[in-house]
Amino acid sequence: MKSNPMKMLVVAAMLLGPAMTQTSYAQEKTVMVGGAPMYPSKNIVENAVNSKDHTTLVAAVKAAGLVETLSSPGPFTVFAPVNKAFDMLPAGTVESLLKPENKGKLTAVLTYHVVAGRLDSKAIAEKIKAGNGKAVLKTVQGENLTLMMKGKNLWIMDAKGGKAEVSIKDVYQSNGVIHVIDKVLMP
């Protein structure tokens, strides 16, 4: 009788359950973000909730009702601002955006940080090169972001001329890729 390796793996996973999952996570190539490993086999939301640097972003995603969307297959490219980026906004901005009556505004700001597709730094660099130094990407929100290189660093310019630098690139997820940024982008 010939053995089927795939069938054996499925049976082993069913028998071992969580122990099997932990072993497979341990073998993944992760990137540390906010003190936590980001697993390529987990989706954007499953990873983001573990980052101590993204608690404000996670709270905003929940308040905007975007958890289900960012947990879906995508793929998405997310430019994820750290907590300090939200702290740089004018006083009261985050609190105001988190109010239920401002859900539309909050959703617009958050979806302005998301581009459809899986664009890692190599794909972005190719677009920048093809665009003679700049790449314009349409966000899920509908407006554009302009990406450029300054030396070896990737920068993003929003619709208002504000600029954010990518501090951690290519954080691969099961449904896309995250690039950590130091400023909140504004449509």
N, C-alpha and C positions, 0 to 999 in steps of 0.2 A: 504494500500500500504506500503510495507516494504522499509525502507530507506537503502541506500547503503553508509556506511561511507566513503569509498574510493572515490566514485563519488562525494559526497558532498565536500570532501577535494579538489578535482580537480576543481570543480566549484568555490569554495571559493578562490583558488589560482588564477584562471583566473579573478575573479572579483576584488580581492584585489591587485593583481600584486606585485609591489615592496614593498608595506607595509607588505604583507604576508612574503616575502623573508626576510626583515629586522627582523621581529619577530622570524622567525625560526633561523636566524643566532644568534640572541641574546640568544637563548636557548641552543646553542651548547657549549660544553666544549672546550675551546680554550687554546692554549699555546701562551704566548707573546714572539715574536721574533723580534728583531730590533724595538721595540716600537709599534708593531702592533699585533693584535690578528690573529692567524692562525686558520682558520676554517676547520674542518674535512670534510665538504661538498664541499669545493673548491679544485681544483687540485693544483699540485705543483707550476705551473707558476702563477696561480691566487693569491696564498698566497705569494710567494717569492717577487713579485713586490711591496708588501706593507712593506717589511722589510727594514728599514734604514741600517741594518748591512749587507745587501746582494746586494747593488746596483752594485758592480763590477761583482758579479756572474751573476746577471740578464743581465747586458750589454754583458757579455761574451756569455751567452746562446743565446741571440738575434743575436750576431755577428756570432755565429757558426750555426745558423739556427736550433736550437734545441727546439724552443718554441712549435712547433706542436707536436714533439715527447713527450716532458715532460708534455703536456696537454692531451695526449692520455690516454686511460684506464689503461695502464701499467699492473700490478702494478710495481712500482719502489721503491727502497730504495736509497735515495740520501744523501751523506755525503757532506753537504753544507758549504764551507769555508766562513768565515766572511770577510768583507773588509780588516781588519787588517792582515788577513792571506795573502791576495794578496799583501799588502804593504810590507810584509817580503821577497818577492821574489826579486832577484837582480834587480837593477834599469833598467828600460826599458823593462822588461819581459812582463808585462801586455800590454803595448802599442804595443809591437812587435806582440804578439799573436792576438791582436784585428785587425791587418791589414788584408785586404781581401786575400792577397797572403799566409797568414799563417792559413787560415781557417781549414785546415786538422790537423795541430798541435794543434790548440785550441780545436777542436772537440775531439781529442784524450785525451787531459788533462781533459776536462769536463766529457767525458763518462767514464773516469777512476774513477770518483767519484760516479758512478751509478751502482747499482747491480739490476738485475732483481728479482722481487718478493717484498713482503712486510715483511721486517725483522725488527720488533721492538726490543727493548733492551732485552726483555725476550727471543725471538727466537735466538738472537745473543748470549746471555749468555748460552743457551742450546748448541749451536754449539761449543762455547769455551770449555764448560765442556766436551762435547763428544770428542773434539780434544785434551784433556789433557792440557788445558791452552791456546790453540790457535785455531782460526778458520780461514781457508783460503777461501776467497770468490772470485769468478771470476767476474770481472767487465764487463759492457757492452762493454768497449773498448777491452776486451779480455785478459788482464793481471790480476794478482791476487793482492788482499789486504789481509794482515794478521791482524786479530783482537785479542786483548787480554785484560785482566782486570789487573789493577794495583790498588789494594785495591778495592774500589767501583767504580773506574773510568774506562770507556771504552776507549781504545787506538787503533789506527789504524796505521799500518806500511805499507809504500808504497814499490814499487819495488827497490827504491834506498836507503832504510833504514831510510827514513825520518818518523817521527812520529807525529801524530795529536791526540789531545784529544777531545773527544766528550764533548761539554760544555752544550748543550741542547739536550736531547734525546726524542724520541717518539713524534715528531710533526706530528700527523696523518693528512693525506690528502685523498681526495676521490680516488686518484690513487696511493697511496703508503704511505711512511713515510719518513720524513726528520730527520736527526741527524746533528745538527750544530757542526762544527769542527773549531779548531783554527789555522790550517795550510793547505796549498794547497798540495794535494797529487800528486806525480809525477810518471808517468809510466816509 
